[in-house]
Amino acid sequence: MVTDNINEVEHGKSSVDVPETAHQVSTDSWFQAGFVLTTGINSVFVLGYSATVMVPLGWVGGVVGLLLATLVSLYANMLVAKLHEFGGKRHIRYRDLAAQIYGRKAYSITWALQYVNLFMINIGYLILGGSALKACYVLFKDDHTMKLPYFIAIAGFVCALFAIATPHLSALRVWLGCSTVLSLIYIIVACVLAAKDGINAPPRDYSIPGESSSRIFTTIGASANLVFAFNTGMLPEIQATVREPSVKNMLKGLYFQFTVGVVPMYAVTFIGYWAYGASTPTYLLNKVTGPVWVKAAANISAFLQSVIALHIFASPTYEYLDTKFGIRGSSLKPKNLSFRIAARGGYLVISTLVSALLPFLGDFESLTGALSTFPLTFILANHMYLVANQNKMSSSQKLWHWLNVVFFGIMSIAAAVAALRLIAVDSKEYHVFADI
């Protein structure tokens, strides 16, 4: 273990000052890291993949796309994990690693990309948390008095309380177990009720909706959703919590995520699409039929899990703020507590406002995948690994990484155009603060 948290990245080309972290480093097992990653992959977002991945791609494209996305995502994340101790230092933040390899400018660019990625993921969690609360509410009182933006506001408030009470990522230990139980509840309920509906339903329409011109954009957008499903955009931050040997243990966590961890996600995605075909909704629990109490339990579980998952993806932002302003020591100190209320509360107020303003979940998944997941997980991962190991690679290995950089660069641009088009179309169909 590198005993000092990096004070300055001064090896090679970089001269970026990186302050010591106010959060814990090298304290967790690989199994806990694997559960953090699995929490992300089986978060409440899985209730939307039947619609945002399978509907625009169909059976062949959806199944093949998910399998390929699993493999290439595992490969790309392994590249990043292997660079964690590049240059003899532990790079506890993605931007630190980029600065070590490329220089000062890469630090700011990578931080901007990562911040956009995590901010938009958290917007998705707030939309889904609000959708889960609304779905639960209408089970008992469908009077249209409470609109989706109101439930998103409630979700934001609960997320703020959780963020204030949970000081850092390593403090999630017991909550990761709760998250696993909550995920199993809504995934099992969704799978069982959707399978029952599918067995009793007439033949479904599995054709890809839309005209040929619009299908091009939806297909490209769905490719961004594919990579969004498997990647966090914050692997170095998660790896920072792992005990030595950090690379070996992180690889174990990744193997866990991409084997055991993907099974529930596959199940709910395929069963949901099989049951409802092209009419699958963005939030699967809105479509299933069954006992009210069972659906209510699933929706409450989905809401609570979204709160825990949001905290994981907001943690790099919280770590940056805590470190920058010197928030150390007991989390219950008046200074530390008041800072978390102001800083994290303010961050979540802004996130909640944006979520309620434009609650188009599938579009935000596509845009997040295009603008940040492709660059962070695939383009940067391959190019950083190429630069860091270029003297050890053969010509064919270098060519392979360059092909990945070019291909995913083209995909990123195309997916961004498609996602912006989808948002523009939906913005015309729905007004701001829409009750979707």
C-alpha positions, 0 to 999 in steps of 0.5 A: 500500500502507498502509505501517503495519499497522493499529495502531488502528481509529479511523476512524468509530465504531470504537475497537478496538485492532488490533496489528501482525501478526507475519505477512507482508502484501502479499508475494504475487501474485494467482496465489498467492492464487488457488491458496490459494483453489483449494486450499480449494475442491479440498481433500479435502472434495471427496471427500464432496460426492457424498454430502453435496450430491448424495444429499440433493438429487438430480440437479436440486437438486444440479446447480442448487444447485451452479451457484447456489452458485458464482455467489452465492459469487463475488458475496459474496466480491467484495463483501468483497474490494472493502471491503478498503481501506475508510476508506483502510486495509487491513483484514488481518483480517475482524474489523478490517473489521467493526469499521471499519464497525460498531464495537467489538462487531462486532470480537468477534462477527465473531472468534467467528463466524470462529473457530467457522467455521475450527475446525469446518473443521479438524475436518472436515480431521482427520476426512477425514485420518484417514479417508484413512489408515484407507482406506489401512490396510484395503487391506492389513490389514483386521483392525479393530484400528486404529479411525478415532479412532486414525487421526485422532490420527495425522493430528492429530500430523502436522498439528501437525508441519507447523504448527510447521515452517510459520510463516505463510501466505505460507510455503506457496509450495512447498507450494501446488504440492505441494497442487495435485499431491496434489489432482489425484492423488486427484481423477483417481483418484476420477473414473477409478475411479468412472467405470469402476465406473459403466460396469460397474454396473447401473442406480443408485437416484438417489431422495432417501433418507428419509421426507418429514419427514426429507428436509426437514431433509436438504435444508436441511442440504445447502444449508448444505453447498453454501455451505460448499463454496465459501467460506473465511470468511477472505478478508480474511486471504488478501487481506492477503498480496496485493500492491498493488493489493490489490482488483484482484489479489484479484478476479483470484484470485477469478475464478481460483477460481470458473472454473478452480478449480471444474472439478475439484470439479464433476467428482468430485462429479458423477461420484461421484454418477452412479457410485453414486447414493444409496449414495455414501459420505461418503468417495468413495475407500471405494467405488471399486474398482481396483488397490490401489496406485492407491487407496493413492496416492490415499488418501495424497495425500488425507491429505497434502493435508488437512494442507496445507489445514488449515494454511491455515484455521488460519492466522488463529488462528496469526496471532492468537496469534503477534501477541498474544504478540510472536512475531517474527523468525526462525522458528527462534529457540528462543523462537519455536519453543517457542511454536509447539510449545506454542500450535499443538500445544495447538490441534491437540490440542483439535481432534483430540480433538473430531474423534475424539469425534464423527466425523460429517463431513456433519453438521459441514459442515452446522453450519459452513455454518449457524453461520458460513459463511452469516453471514460470507460472505453476511449480513455481506458484503451488510450491510457493503457496504450500510452502507459504500456506502449514500450511493452506492446507489439504492433498488433496490440497497439493497433488493437487499442487504436481501433478501440479508440477510433470505434468508440469515438465514432460511437460516442459522437453518433450516440450524442447526436441521437440522444439530443434528437430524442430529447428534442422530440420528447421536449416537444411532446411533453412540457417541463415538469411533465407528469409522465 
